[in-house]
Amino acid sequence: MKLLIKKLKENAVIPARQTEFSAGYDLCACTDAPVTIKAGQTEKIHTGISAEVQGEKNCVLLIYARSSLASKFGIAPANCVGVVDWDYRGEIICALHNSSDKDYTINSGDRIAQLVITPVFTPEVEEVTELSDTERGAGVFQQHRTRASRAGASGLPRCLPGRRCGQLHCRNMARRRRGFHKRLLWR
């Protein structure tokens, strides 16, 4: 299997893994001028490349955030994970969202996301009237999904800042520092 890359612009950067065991290939911006993503806004960032996975059709290219951009600056793909289907041959464009309160500027050549090749399963779809029973059944995603179950006797959230409850909304320390923690608890 090979990842074939076609440069669509002269200044495009071929994706590369930074270490032998890196899962993702870094995608770089390919712009004519710096692009500023304003706080709370989304911008489409061109990469100047198109791609094909040769030798394997049951795969997809997934575009993930670079952890350093997401955790330090709040810059991540707007749709969380971008999908580049096997048969797509156009330019790879990353819609990046700035979830911070500060503008962020991207220059041509900056690493903006990572490309991961993933196998895809495409089973036949069949409509049925019943599904098999399991121990969990139709149980909720997590038991603390309602506002009442998140509140203690005082009516305050059980997982106050500085005390993590171990649930998903408390695991991302970078988000807690930016104030997302409180917003997630009271949705």
PECORLIN-V213529 format. One record per backbone hydrogen bond with DSSP energy under -0.5 kcal/mol. CO is the residue of the C=O (numbers start at 1). NH is the residue of the N-H. If there is no record, write none. Layout:
co->[CO CO]
nh->[NH NH]
This chain:
co->[2 2 4 5 6 9 16 19 24 25 26 27 27 29 35 35 36 37 38 41 43 43 44 45 46 47 48 48 49 50 52 52 53 54 57 58 60 60 61 62 62 63 64 65 66 67 68 69 69 69 70 74 74 76 77 79 82 83 84 85 91 92 93 94 94 95 96 97 97 98 104 106 107 110 110 112 113 114 114 115 116 116 118 136 142 146 147 147 148 150 152 156 158 160 167 167 168 168 171 172 173 174 175 175 176 179 180 181 182 184]
nh->[4 54 52 7 50 12 26 22 26 115 16 112 113 109 37 106 38 104 41 98 45 96 46 94 30 13 8 9 92 6 4 54 56 2 59 120 62 118 84 64 116 82 114 67 70 71 72 73 74 75 74 76 99 97 80 81 63 85 61 88 93 47 95 45 96 78 43 76 99 40 37 35 110 29 112 66 27 64 116 25 62 118 60 139 145 150 150 151 151 158 155 152 160 163 170 171 171 172 173 176 177 178 180 181 179 183 184 185 186 187]
